[in-house]
Amino acid sequence: MAELREELKNALTELRKNKERKFNETVDLIVNLQKFDVKRNSINVFINLPFKVRDKKICGFLEAKSDLVDSVIPEQFKKYATNKAEVKKLVSKYDFFIAQASVMPKVATTFGRALGPSGKMPSPQLGILMDINEKSISDLREKINTSVKIRTKESSVKLAIGKKDMKDEDLIENIMTIYNSLLRELPRDKENIKNVEVKFTMTKPIKIAIR
């Protein structure tokens, strides 16, 4: 692990030598898998990171409006039930959806066809609230903002793990947290990882072999 950390540090140093852009580039991690059957060993997990990547746009399906998150309440469901375009627009507008447990059946009926394929359906893992109060919503929002979702659809995992203005040490901690969590999910541990790539938004990736 120490060797991987050192190689990640060298990769970030090299990436920072690239032309300075006028915006804060995203730092992307790509983990390329091997000897891995996506259908048989599908991975769908949330990983809590030590350092926040960014604030996510969150929408809540709640019984009453909340001041802490944008909300869609049951009275509004009818509007969406008859308008697929509005549902798609809503789903594309937000990064993450949460739901009050009591309205979840109606959420599945009204929004399921759009939320499911996009991977944004509120989940018991991270997204469904039994009790609605300011603390529970605030705590969940903070947890969502420091979490990433790994959902394998192909033989590589691509994630935004930070921003260029973050410290290298913090970026490396986020990468190592994801890497170690992924190892626990893979059936053959490190054997399933071909290599790791790191890049900024506007750069080519730097590849790191896994030994």
Contacts in CASP RR format, 6 or more apart in sequence:
PFRMAT RR
TARGET T0000
AUTHOR 0000-0000-0000
METHOD contacts of the structure
MODEL  1
MAELREELKNALTELRKNKERKFNETVDLIVNLQKFDVKRNSINVFINLP
FKVRDKKICGFLEAKSDLVDSVIPEQFKKYATNKAEVKKLVSKYDFFIAQ
ASVMPKVATTFGRALGPSGKMPSPQLGILMDINEKSISDLREKINTSVKI
RTKESSVKLAIGKKDMKDEDLIENIMTIYNSLLRELPRDKENIKNVEVKF
TMTKPIKIAIR
1 176 0 8 1.000
3 211 0 8 1.000
4 176 0 8 1.000
4 179 0 8 1.000
4 196 0 8 1.000
4 208 0 8 1.000
4 210 0 8 1.000
5 172 0 8 1.000
5 176 0 8 1.000
7 208 0 8 1.000
8 171 0 8 1.000
8 172 0 8 1.000
8 175 0 8 1.000
8 176 0 8 1.000
8 196 0 8 1.000
8 198 0 8 1.000
8 208 0 8 1.000
9 168 0 8 1.000
9 172 0 8 1.000
11 198 0 8 1.000
11 206 0 8 1.000
11 208 0 8 1.000
12 27 0 8 1.000
12 168 0 8 1.000
12 171 0 8 1.000
12 172 0 8 1.000
12 198 0 8 1.000
13 168 0 8 1.000
14 206 0 8 1.000
15 198 0 8 1.000
15 199 0 8 1.000
15 200 0 8 1.000
15 203 0 8 1.000
15 206 0 8 1.000
16 164 0 8 1.000
18 200 0 8 1.000
18 202 0 8 1.000
18 203 0 8 1.000
19 202 0 8 1.000
21 201 0 8 1.000
21 202 0 8 1.000
23 201 0 8 1.000
24 163 0 8 1.000
24 164 0 8 1.000
24 165 0 8 1.000
25 163 0 8 1.000
25 164 0 8 1.000
25 200 0 8 1.000
25 201 0 8 1.000
25 202 0 8 1.000
25 203 0 8 1.000
26 160 0 8 1.000
26 162 0 8 1.000
26 163 0 8 1.000
26 164 0 8 1.000
26 200 0 8 1.000
26 201 0 8 1.000
27 160 0 8 1.000
27 161 0 8 1.000
27 162 0 8 1.000
27 163 0 8 1.000
27 164 0 8 1.000
27 166 0 8 1.000
27 171 0 8 1.000
27 198 0 8 1.000
27 199 0 8 1.000
27 200 0 8 1.000
28 158 0 8 1.000
28 159 0 8 1.000
28 160 0 8 1.000
28 161 0 8 1.000
28 198 0 8 1.000
28 199 0 8 1.000
28 200 0 8 1.000
28 201 0 8 1.000
28 205 0 8 1.000
29 157 0 8 1.000
29 158 0 8 1.000
29 159 0 8 1.000
29 160 0 8 1.000
29 161 0 8 1.000
29 175 0 8 1.000
29 178 0 8 1.000
29 196 0 8 1.000
29 197 0 8 1.000
29 198 0 8 1.000
30 156 0 8 1.000
30 157 0 8 1.000
30 158 0 8 1.000
30 159 0 8 1.000
30 196 0 8 1.000
30 197 0 8 1.000
30 198 0 8 1.000
30 199 0 8 1.000
30 205 0 8 1.000
31 156 0 8 1.000
31 157 0 8 1.000
31 178 0 8 1.000
31 179 0 8 1.000
31 182 0 8 1.000
31 193 0 8 1.000
31 196 0 8 1.000
31 197 0 8 1.000
32 155 0 8 1.000
32 156 0 8 1.000
32 193 0 8 1.000
32 194 0 8 1.000
32 195 0 8 1.000
32 196 0 8 1.000
32 197 0 8 1.000
33 152 0 8 1.000
33 155 0 8 1.000
33 156 0 8 1.000
33 157 0 8 1.000
33 186 0 8 1.000
33 192 0 8 1.000
33 193 0 8 1.000
33 194 0 8 1.000
34 155 0 8 1.000
34 191 0 8 1.000
34 192 0 8 1.000
34 193 0 8 1.000
34 194 0 8 1.000
35 188 0 8 1.000
35 191 0 8 1.000
35 192 0 8 1.000
36 152 0 8 1.000
36 155 0 8 1.000
36 186 0 8 1.000
36 187 0 8 1.000
36 188 0 8 1.000
36 192 0 8 1.000
38 152 0 8 1.000
38 153 0 8 1.000
38 154 0 8 1.000
38 155 0 8 1.000
41 152 0 8 1.000
41 186 0 8 1.000
41 187 0 8 1.000
42 152 0 8 1.000
43 150 0 8 1.000
43 151 0 8 1.000
43 152 0 8 1.000
43 182 0 8 1.000
43 185 0 8 1.000
43 186 0 8 1.000
44 149 0 8 1.000
44 150 0 8 1.000
44 151 0 8 1.000
44 152 0 8 1.000
45 125 0 8 1.000
45 149 0 8 1.000
45 150 0 8 1.000
45 181 0 8 1.000
45 185 0 8 1.000
46 123 0 8 1.000
46 125 0 8 1.000
46 126 0 8 1.000
46 147 0 8 1.000
46 148 0 8 1.000
46 149 0 8 1.000
46 150 0 8 1.000
47 147 0 8 1.000
47 148 0 8 1.000
47 149 0 8 1.000
47 150 0 8 1.000
47 177 0 8 1.000
47 178 0 8 1.000
47 181 0 8 1.000
48 143 0 8 1.000
48 146 0 8 1.000
48 147 0 8 1.000
48 177 0 8 1.000
49 146 0 8 1.000
49 147 0 8 1.000
49 148 0 8 1.000
49 161 0 8 1.000
49 173 0 8 1.000
49 174 0 8 1.000
49 177 0 8 1.000
49 178 0 8 1.000
50 146 0 8 1.000
50 170 0 8 1.000
50 173 0 8 1.000
50 174 0 8 1.000
50 177 0 8 1.000
51 146 0 8 1.000
51 162 0 8 1.000
51 166 0 8 1.000
51 170 0 8 1.000
51 171 0 8 1.000
51 173 0 8 1.000
51 174 0 8 1.000
52 145 0 8 1.000
52 146 0 8 1.000
53 145 0 8 1.000
53 146 0 8 1.000
53 148 0 8 1.000
53 160 0 8 1.000
53 161 0 8 1.000
53 162 0 8 1.000
53 163 0 8 1.000
53 174 0 8 1.000
54 145 0 8 1.000
54 160 0 8 1.000
54 162 0 8 1.000
54 163 0 8 1.000
55 145 0 8 1.000
56 95 0 8 1.000
56 96 0 8 1.000
56 144 0 8 1.000
56 145 0 8 1.000
57 70 0 8 1.000
57 93 0 8 1.000
57 94 0 8 1.000
57 95 0 8 1.000
57 96 0 8 1.000
58 69 0 8 1.000
58 70 0 8 1.000
58 94 0 8 1.000
58 95 0 8 1.000
58 96 0 8 1.000
58 97 0 8 1.000
58 98 0 8 1.000
58 141 0 8 1.000
58 144 0 8 1.000
59 69 0 8 1.000
59 70 0 8 1.000
59 71 0 8 1.000
59 72 0 8 1.000
59 90 0 8 1.000
59 93 0 8 1.000
59 94 0 8 1.000
59 96 0 8 1.000
59 97 0 8 1.000
59 98 0 8 1.000
60 66 0 8 1.000
60 69 0 8 1.000
60 70 0 8 1.000
60 71 0 8 1.000
60 72 0 8 1.000
60 97 0 8 1.000
60 98 0 8 1.000
60 99 0 8 1.000
60 100 0 8 1.000
60 122 0 8 1.000
61 71 0 8 1.000
61 72 0 8 1.000
61 73 0 8 1.000
61 97 0 8 1.000
61 98 0 8 1.000
61 99 0 8 1.000
61 100 0 8 1.000
61 103 0 8 1.000
61 104 0 8 1.000
61 106 0 8 1.000
61 107 0 8 1.000
61 111 0 8 1.000
61 122 0 8 1.000
62 71 0 8 1.000
62 72 0 8 1.000
62 73 0 8 1.000
62 99 0 8 1.000
62 100 0 8 1.000
62 103 0 8 1.000
62 132 0 8 1.000
63 73 0 8 1.000
63 74 0 8 1.000
63 100 0 8 1.000
63 102 0 8 1.000
63 103 0 8 1.000
63 132 0 8 1.000
64 71 0 8 1.000
64 73 0 8 1.000
64 132 0 8 1.000
65 71 0 8 1.000
65 73 0 8 1.000
66 132 0 8 1.000
66 137 0 8 1.000
68 134 0 8 1.000
68 137 0 8 1.000
68 138 0 8 1.000
68 141 0 8 1.000
69 98 0 8 1.000
69 137 0 8 1.000
69 141 0 8 1.000
70 94 0 8 1.000
72 80 0 8 1.000
72 90 0 8 1.000
74 103 0 8 1.000
74 106 0 8 1.000
77 106 0 8 1.000
77 110 0 8 1.000
79 86 0 8 1.000
80 86 0 8 1.000
80 87 0 8 1.000
80 90 0 8 1.000
80 110 0 8 1.000
80 111 0 8 1.000
81 110 0 8 1.000
84 114 0 8 1.000
87 110 0 8 1.000
87 111 0 8 1.000
87 113 0 8 1.000
87 114 0 8 1.000
88 114 0 8 1.000
90 111 0 8 1.000
90 114 0 8 1.000
91 97 0 8 1.000
91 111 0 8 1.000
91 114 0 8 1.000
91 115 0 8 1.000
91 118 0 8 1.000
91 120 0 8 1.000
94 120 0 8 1.000
95 120 0 8 1.000
96 120 0 8 1.000
96 127 0 8 1.000
96 144 0 8 1.000
97 115 0 8 1.000
97 120 0 8 1.000
97 121 0 8 1.000
97 122 0 8 1.000
97 127 0 8 1.000
98 122 0 8 1.000
98 127 0 8 1.000
98 128 0 8 1.000
98 129 0 8 1.000
98 137 0 8 1.000
98 140 0 8 1.000
98 144 0 8 1.000
99 107 0 8 1.000
99 122 0 8 1.000
99 127 0 8 1.000
99 128 0 8 1.000
99 129 0 8 1.000
100 128 0 8 1.000
100 129 0 8 1.000
100 132 0 8 1.000
101 128 0 8 1.000
101 129 0 8 1.000
101 130 0 8 1.000
104 122 0 8 1.000
104 128 0 8 1.000
107 115 0 8 1.000
107 122 0 8 1.000
108 121 0 8 1.000
112 121 0 8 1.000
115 121 0 8 1.000
115 122 0 8 1.000
119 149 0 8 1.000
119 151 0 8 1.000
122 128 0 8 1.000
126 140 0 8 1.000
126 143 0 8 1.000
126 144 0 8 1.000
126 147 0 8 1.000
127 140 0 8 1.000
127 144 0 8 1.000
129 136 0 8 1.000
129 137 0 8 1.000
129 140 0 8 1.000
148 159 0 8 1.000
148 160 0 8 1.000
148 161 0 8 1.000
148 178 0 8 1.000
150 157 0 8 1.000
150 159 0 8 1.000
150 178 0 8 1.000
150 181 0 8 1.000
150 182 0 8 1.000
150 185 0 8 1.000
157 182 0 8 1.000
159 178 0 8 1.000
161 171 0 8 1.000
161 174 0 8 1.000
161 175 0 8 1.000
161 178 0 8 1.000
162 171 0 8 1.000
162 174 0 8 1.000
164 200 0 8 1.000
175 196 0 8 1.000
175 198 0 8 1.000
179 196 0 8 1.000
182 193 0 8 1.000
183 189 0 8 1.000
183 190 0 8 1.000
183 193 0 8 1.000
186 192 0 8 1.000
186 193 0 8 1.000
190 210 0 8 1.000
193 210 0 8 1.000
194 210 0 8 1.000
195 207 0 8 1.000
195 208 0 8 1.000
195 209 0 8 1.000
195 210 0 8 1.000
196 207 0 8 1.000
196 208 0 8 1.000
196 210 0 8 1.000
197 205 0 8 1.000
197 206 0 8 1.000
197 207 0 8 1.000
197 208 0 8 1.000
198 205 0 8 1.000
198 206 0 8 1.000
198 208 0 8 1.000
199 205 0 8 1.000
199 206 0 8 1.000
END
